[in-house]
């Protein structure tokens, strides 16, 4: 039996905070679904934590089936990377591409592409965080019509500030709240235009707020004690605005509508950015070139307080680059003097960087902010190197017979990974003495395993411990300290809350994010495809059942 469904995603909303705020009476509309309907926790795949959750949701498939691991593509023939964007959906379409029998409104779902089999209006990249696609719509005129009537999202592609941009961070809160309110207006507008069976939309603001504002009120980040909140909490303000918007959307729908609010992954203090983007590529540089250091060759001794590490550039990328090792004192001076540096940095790609990694301006702007990319000119000479990452650490061996200038014999594949793993496990945060690696995951059983749907990395690093701005290696010395970047990063924890006719009351057993697609289709009363890797949360043995009457 067909039922009308509203599916609302909260991108990277942290379930422990959602549950806390529900308990404090802050999220009244989510709380109503939580207590009157079904709710539960979700887990997600470990590794490629930020790159794959939305593709998993949209396709209902494991990453090994889609072969999609990252929006950054490595090209072994040229030892280079390009920003490819979202999954192409050629093999597996979005789960709500249901054809003519179901009218679907798909508004601003991140990392989606337009699909002919979706019967209804589609809008991409109106305000999503990291949409990984151009702004467009079907019909083509719809996006501009909605922008003209309701306004654009003020933070589209401008919601990734660094922790030291205090004034911009204050402005960002109102920009996000404005975007939240406009999303509610647009969704209610689209629902009132014609009959529909399903609305799917995603609030990207929990993702943005988590990256930018985690340190303002949560004590698990080293910078939290230096932030003055004046009694406000940006994280709470943004989530309360979203809860109000959910209420507006639900109030505009018929009473018999089933509603599901969900998050496929969560947020925590940022243990990923510095280790994956900078520490790992520098460590592998030192591993491949013994006795050398490229950037931020730390000195033993007393460490400056974390709030004093940020230097004169007031730009994280340039701060990292200003710490490049160089025999030439004029180049060192040019990089580190604030007035001189901003004139020198753009020209450095023409004058040379003094060996080692190439200057950020040498590379495509879409990836040049990731320090791992700066080392790519050296990859042909390295035994192993760090692929650019938005979350976990990715190590690629320069393997003979696979990579054109391979340095590692296939017979030494396991031995080399063992050696790198030992160096990684030995890393310590000198501020705490704690370990920084939680798990190491090998993506292949042997050097001979070359399935094209496997990840491009041979080793995935899941970082743990506390956020670190400096690391010590017993073999390669100290790296850093360097400034913190974003204060929040991802984990693999999600949740869902559902309410409406036929939905039982109570707590569901732990589910998986890959179960979201079949669960939503079950709520809709639509066919569930055989290729899904999950199952409806109401179809599991011993679980509560959905009433279809």
C-alpha positions in Angstrom: 0.0 0.0 0.0 1.4 3.4 -1.0 2.0 6.0 1.7 3.3 9.5 1.4 6.8 10.0 2.9 9.0 12.9 3.9 12.7 11.9 4.3 14.8 14.6 5.9 18.5 14.2 6.2 20.6 16.0 8.8 24.1 15.9 7.3 26.6 14.8 9.9 24.4 15.5 12.9 26.0 13.8 15.9 23.6 11.4 17.6 25.0 11.9 21.1 24.2 15.6 20.8 20.8 15.0 19.2 19.9 12.7 22.1 21.2 15.2 24.7 19.3 18.1 23.2 16.1 16.0 23.0 16.6 15.2 26.7 16.9 19.0 27.4 13.7 19.7 25.5 15.4 21.7 22.8 14.4 19.8 19.7 10.6 19.6 20.0 9.8 18.3 16.5 12.5 15.6 16.4 11.6 14.7 19.9 8.0 14.1 18.9 9.1 11.6 16.2 11.6 10.1 18.7 9.1 9.5 21.4 5.8 8.9 19.5 7.3 6.7 16.7 10.4 4.6 16.2 14.0 5.7 16.7 17.4 4.1 16.8 21.1 4.4 16.2 22.9 3.7 12.9 26.4 2.7 12.2 28.3 3.3 9.0 31.3 1.9 7.2 34.7 2.6 8.8 37.2 4.2 6.4 36.5 6.8 3.8 34.4 8.3 6.5 33.6 11.6 4.9 33.8 10.6 1.2 31.2 7.8 0.9 28.2 8.2 3.2 25.9 10.0 0.8 26.7 7.6 -2.0 25.9 4.7 0.3 22.6 6.4 1.2 21.6 7.3 -2.3 22.4 3.9 -3.9 21.7 1.6 -0.9 24.9 -0.2 -1.8 28.2 -1.0 -0.2 31.3 0.9 -1.5 32.7 -2.4 -2.9 29.7 -2.6 -5.2 29.7 0.9 -6.5 33.5 1.2 -6.6 33.1 4.8 -5.4 35.5 5.6 -2.6 36.3 9.3 -3.1 35.6 12.4 -5.1 39.3 12.7 -5.7 40.7 10.4 -8.4 44.3 9.2 -8.5 45.8 8.8 -12.0 48.7 6.3 -11.7 50.0 7.0 -15.2 50.9 10.6 -14.3 51.1 10.4 -10.5 48.4 13.1 -10.2 45.0 13.6 -8.8 41.8 15.4 -10.0 38.6 16.4 -8.4 36.0 14.2 -10.0 32.9 15.0 -7.8 30.0 12.8 -7.1 29.4 9.2 -8.1 28.0 8.9 -11.7 25.0 6.7 -10.8 25.4 4.8 -14.1 25.3 1.3 -12.6 23.2 2.1 -9.5 20.7 4.9 -9.5 19.4 6.9 -6.5 16.9 4.6 -4.7 14.1 7.1 -5.3 14.5 6.8 -9.0 11.2 4.9 -9.1 9.8 5.9 -12.5 6.3 7.1 -13.4 4.4 5.4 -10.5 5.9 7.6 -7.8 6.0 11.4 -7.8 9.2 12.4 -6.0 10.5 15.9 -5.0 14.3 15.7 -4.6 15.6 19.0 -3.2 19.3 19.7 -2.5 20.5 16.2 -1.6 24.4 16.3 -1.5 26.5 14.3 -3.9 23.6 13.5 -6.2 23.2 13.9 -9.9 20.1 14.6 -12.1 18.4 11.3 -13.0 15.8 10.8 -15.8 14.1 8.0 -13.8 13.1 10.4 -11.0 9.6 11.4 -11.7 9.4 14.9 -10.3 11.4 18.1 -9.7 15.1 17.8 -8.8 17.3 20.6 -7.5 21.1 20.2 -7.0 23.5 22.3 -5.1 21.2 25.0 -3.8 22.8 25.0 -0.4 24.2 21.6 0.4 27.5 21.3 2.1 30.0 19.7 -0.3 27.4 19.1 -3.1 30.1 17.7 -5.4 28.1 18.8 -8.4 27.2 22.0 -10.2 24.1 23.9 -9.3 21.3 22.8 -11.6 17.7 21.5 -11.7 15.1 19.6 -13.6 13.3 21.3 -15.1 16.2 23.6 -15.9 14.4 26.8 -14.9 13.3 25.6 -11.5 16.5 26.5 -9.6 16.6 30.1 -10.7 12.9 30.4 -10.0 13.3 29.2 -6.5 16.3 31.5 -5.9 14.3 34.5 -7.2 11.3 33.7 -5.0 12.9 32.5 -1.8 16.5 33.5 -2.1 19.8 31.7 -2.4 21.5 29.9 0.4 24.0 32.5 1.8 26.6 29.8 2.7 26.7 27.7 -0.5 30.3 26.9 -1.1 31.2 29.3 1.7 30.8 27.3 4.8 34.3 25.9 5.6 35.9 28.5 7.8 39.0 27.9 9.9 39.1 28.2 13.6 40.9 31.5 13.7 38.4 33.4 11.6 36.5 34.7 14.6 34.5 37.4 12.9 33.6 35.3 9.9 32.5 32.5 12.2 30.1 34.8 14.0 28.5 35.8 10.6 28.3 32.1 9.5 25.8 31.2 12.2 23.2 33.7 10.8 24.0 32.6 7.2 23.3 29.0 8.2 20.0 29.9 10.0 18.9 31.9 7.0 19.6 28.9 4.7 17.7 26.6 7.1 14.6 28.9 7.0 14.7 29.3 3.2 14.9 25.5 2.8 11.7 25.1 4.8 10.0 27.7 2.6 11.2 26.0 -0.6 10.1 22.6 0.5 6.6 23.7 1.5 6.3 25.6 -1.8 7.2 22.5 -3.8 4.8 20.3 -1.9 2.0 22.7 -2.6 2.5 22.9 -6.3 1.2 19.4 -7.2 0.5 15.9 -5.8 3.6 14.1 -4.6 4.5 10.8 -3.0 7.8 11.5 -1.5 9.9 14.5 -0.5 13.6 14.0 0.2 15.8 16.9 1.3 19.0 17.3 3.4 20.0 20.0 5.8 23.7 20.5 5.3 24.1 22.9 8.3 24.9 20.3 10.9 27.9 19.4 8.7 29.0 23.0 8.3 28.4 23.9 12.0 30.3 20.9 13.2 33.4 21.6 11.1 33.4 25.3 12.0 32.0 25.6 15.6 32.7 22.3 17.4 35.3 24.0 19.6 33.1 26.8 20.9 31.2 24.8 23.5 32.4 21.2 23.5 35.4 20.6 25.8 36.9 17.7 23.8 38.9 20.0 21.5 42.1 21.8 22.7 40.9 25.2 21.5 37.6 25.1 23.4 39.0 26.7 26.6 40.2 29.8 24.6 36.8 30.5 23.0 34.4 33.1 24.5 30.8 32.2 23.7 29.1 35.0 25.6 26.5 32.4 26.6 25.6 31.4 23.1 26.2 28.0 21.4 26.3 28.1 17.6 25.8 24.3 17.4 22.6 24.5 19.5 21.3 27.6 17.6 21.7 25.9 14.2 20.1 22.7 15.3 17.2 24.5 17.0 16.6 26.3 13.7 16.6 23.0 11.8 14.1 21.5 14.3 11.8 24.5 13.7 12.1 24.1 9.9 11.3 20.4 10.2 8.1 21.4 12.0 7.2 23.8 9.2 7.8 21.2 6.5 5.7 18.5 8.4 2.9 20.9 9.1 2.6 21.6 5.4 2.1 17.9 4.6 -1.2 15.9 4.9 -1.7 14.3 8.3 -1.3 10.8 7.0 2.3 11.5 5.9 5.1 9.3 7.3 8.2 11.2 8.3 11.8 10.0 8.8 14.6 12.3 10.0 18.1 10.7 9.8 21.8 11.1 9.8 24.1 8.6 8.2 27.3 9.7 9.9 28.2 12.0 12.9 30.7 14.5 14.1 33.4 14.7 16.8 36.5 16.7 17.7 38.7 16.8 14.6 41.4 14.1 14.8 41.5 13.8 10.9 42.4 17.0 9.1 46.0 17.6 10.3 47.0 13.9 10.3 45.6 13.1 6.9 46.2 16.3 5.1 49.7 17.1 6.4 51.3 14.8 9.0 50.9 11.7 6.9 52.4 13.1 3.6 55.3 14.6 5.5 55.9 11.3 7.4 56.0 9.3 4.2 58.3 11.9 2.7 60.7 11.4 5.5 60.2 7.6 5.2 61.1 7.7 1.5 64.0 10.2 1.9 65.8 9.2 5.1 67.4 12.1 6.9 65.3 14.7 5.1 62.4 16.8 6.2 60.2 18.9 3.9 57.9 21.0 6.0 57.6 21.8 9.8 60.7 20.1 11.0 59.9 20.3 14.7 62.5 20.8 17.4 62.5 19.0 20.7 61.9 21.0 23.7 59.0 23.1 25.2 56.0 23.4 23.0 54.2 26.8 22.6 50.6 26.8 23.7 48.2 25.7 20.9 46.5 29.1 20.8 49.8 30.7 19.9 50.8 28.4 17.0 48.9 30.3 14.4 51.4 32.7 12.8 51.2 35.8 10.7 49.5 34.5 7.5 46.0 34.0 8.9 45.4 31.3 6.3 45.9 27.6 7.3 47.3 26.5 3.9 49.8 29.4 3.8 50.8 28.8 7.4 51.7 25.2 6.6 53.6 26.2 3.5 55.5 29.0 5.3 57.1 26.3 7.5 58.8 24.7 4.5 62.4 23.7 5.0 64.7 25.7 2.7 68.5 26.3 2.5 67.9 29.7 1.0 67.3 32.4 3.7 65.6 34.8 1.2 63.0 32.2 0.3 62.5 31.4 4.0 62.0 35.1 4.8 59.7 35.6 1.8 57.4 32.8 3.0 57.3 33.9 6.6 57.0 37.6 6.5 53.2 38.6 6.4 53.4 41.5 4.0 56.0 40.0 1.7 54.6 36.4 1.8 51.3 37.3 0.1 53.1 38.8 -2.8 55.7 36.0 -2.9 53.4 33.0 -2.7 51.7 33.4 -6.1 55.0 33.9 -7.8 56.7 31.0 -6.2 55.4 28.5 -8.8 57.5 30.4 -11.4 60.6 31.1 -9.3 60.8 27.6 -7.8 60.3 26.3 -4.3 63.9 25.2 -3.5 63.3 21.5 -4.0 60.9 19.1 -2.2 57.2 19.7 -2.5 56.0 22.2 -5.0 54.2 25.4 -4.1 50.4 25.2 -3.6 49.8 27.7 -6.4 51.3 25.2 -8.8 48.3 22.9 -8.5 44.6 23.1 -9.4 42.8 25.3 -6.9 40.2 22.7 -6.2 42.8 20.5 -4.5 45.7 22.8 -3.8 44.5 23.5 -0.2 45.4 19.9 0.7 49.1 19.7 1.6 49.2 16.0 0.4 48.9 17.3 -3.1 52.0 19.5 -2.8 54.1 16.3 -2.5 52.8 14.8 -5.8 55.7 15.9 -7.8 57.8 13.6 -5.6 55.5 10.6 -5.7 57.4 8.8 -8.6 60.5 8.8 -6.3 58.8 7.7 -3.1 58.2 4.2 -1.8 54.8 5.2 -0.5 52.8 8.5 -0.5 49.6 9.9 1.0 46.7 10.3 -1.3 44.6 13.5 -0.8 41.9 13.0 1.8 38.9 14.7 3.3 38.8 12.4 6.3 40.9 9.3 7.0 44.5 8.7 6.0 45.2 6.9 2.7 48.6 5.4 1.9 49.4 4.2 -1.7 52.5 2.1 -2.3 54.5 3.0 -5.4 54.3 -0.6 -6.6 56.3 -1.9 -9.5 54.1 -3.2 -12.3 51.2 -1.1 -11.1 52.6 2.4 -10.8 54.8 3.4 -13.7 57.9 4.3 -11.7 57.3 1.6 -9.1 59.8 1.6 -6.2 58.4 -1.4 -4.2 58.7 -4.9 -5.6 55.4 -6.9 -5.3 57.3 -9.5 -3.3 57.9 -6.8 -0.7 54.3 -5.5 -0.6 53.3 -7.0 2.8 56.8 -6.2 4.3 56.5 -2.6 3.2 53.0 -2.2 4.6 54.2 -3.8 7.9 57.1 -1.3 8.1 54.8 1.7 7.5 52.3 0.4 10.0 55.0 0.1 12.7 56.0 3.7 12.1 52.3 4.8 12.2 51.6 2.9 15.4 54.7 4.5 17.0 53.5 8.0 16.5 52.7 10.0 19.6 51.1 13.3 20.5 53.8 15.0 22.6 51.3 17.2 24.3 49.5 14.2 25.9 51.9 11.3 25.3 48.9 9.5 23.6 48.7 7.4 20.5 47.2 8.9 17.4 46.3 5.8 15.4 43.2 3.8 16.2 43.0 1.3 13.3 44.9 0.3 10.2 42.9 -1.3 7.4 44.6 -3.0 4.5 42.4 -2.8 1.3 44.0 -5.8 -0.5 45.0 -9.3 0.5 48.1 -9.2 -1.7 49.8 -7.0 -4.3 48.2 -9.1 -7.0 44.6 -8.1 -6.1 43.7 -5.4 -8.6 39.9 -5.3 -8.7 39.1 -1.9 -10.3 36.4 -1.4 -7.6 38.9 -1.5 -4.8 40.2 1.7 -3.3 43.2 3.4 -4.7 44.9 3.3 -1.3 46.6 0.2 0.0 46.3 1.2 3.6 43.6 3.2 5.4 44.4 4.9 8.7 41.6 5.6 11.2 43.0 8.3 13.5 42.2 8.3 17.2 43.2 9.9 20.5 42.9 13.7 21.0 43.3 16.3 18.2 47.0 16.8 17.7 48.8 19.8 16.3 52.3 18.1 16.6 53.4 14.5 16.3 56.6 12.7 17.3 58.1 9.8 15.4 60.8 7.8 17.0 62.3 7.2 13.5 61.7 10.5 11.8 61.6 13.1 14.5 59.0 15.8 15.3 56.5 17.1 12.8 55.0 20.5 13.8 53.5 22.1 15.7 51.3 23.6 13.0 47.9 25.4 13.4 44.7 23.5 13.8 42.3 23.7 10.9 38.6 22.8 11.3 37.7 21.8 14.8 35.1 19.2 14.0 35.4 16.0 11.9 33.4 12.9 11.2 32.7 9.6 12.8 30.6 6.7 11.6 27.7 7.1 13.9 24.2 8.0 12.8 20.6 7.8 13.9 17.0 8.0 12.6 13.6 8.9 14.1 10.3 8.1 12.3 6.7 8.9 12.9 3.3 8.6 11.1 0.6 6.1 10.4 1.6 2.5 11.0 5.0 3.2 12.5 5.4 1.4 15.8 6.6 3.2 19.0 9.9 2.2 20.5 13.6 1.8 20.0 15.0 -0.1 17.1 18.0 -2.4 17.3 21.2 -0.9 15.9 21.0 -0.5 12.1 23.3 0.4 9.3 23.3 3.5 7.0 22.9 1.1 4.1 19.5 0.2 5.6 18.1 3.7 5.1 17.2 3.3 1.4 15.1 0.0 1.9 13.6 1.4 5.1 12.4 4.6 3.4 11.0 2.6 0.4 9.2 0.3 2.9 7.6 3.4 4.5 6.6 4.5 1.0 5.2 1.2 0.0 7.4 1.0 -3.0 9.4 -2.0 -4.4 12.7 -2.7 -2.7 15.4 -3.5 -5.2 17.3 -6.8 -5.0 20.7 -5.1 -5.4 20.5 -3.2 -2.0 23.0 -4.3 0.5 20.8 -3.4 3.5 17.3 -4.3 4.6 14.3 -2.4 5.9 14.7 -1.9 9.7 11.2 -3.3 10.0 12.0 -6.5 8.2 14.6 -7.9 10.6 13.9 -10.9 12.7 12.7 -10.0 16.2 12.2 -6.3 15.3 9.1 -4.2 15.4 7.0 -4.4 12.3 5.4 -1.7 10.2 1.6 -1.7 10.0 0.5 -1.4 6.4 -3.2 -0.7 7.0 
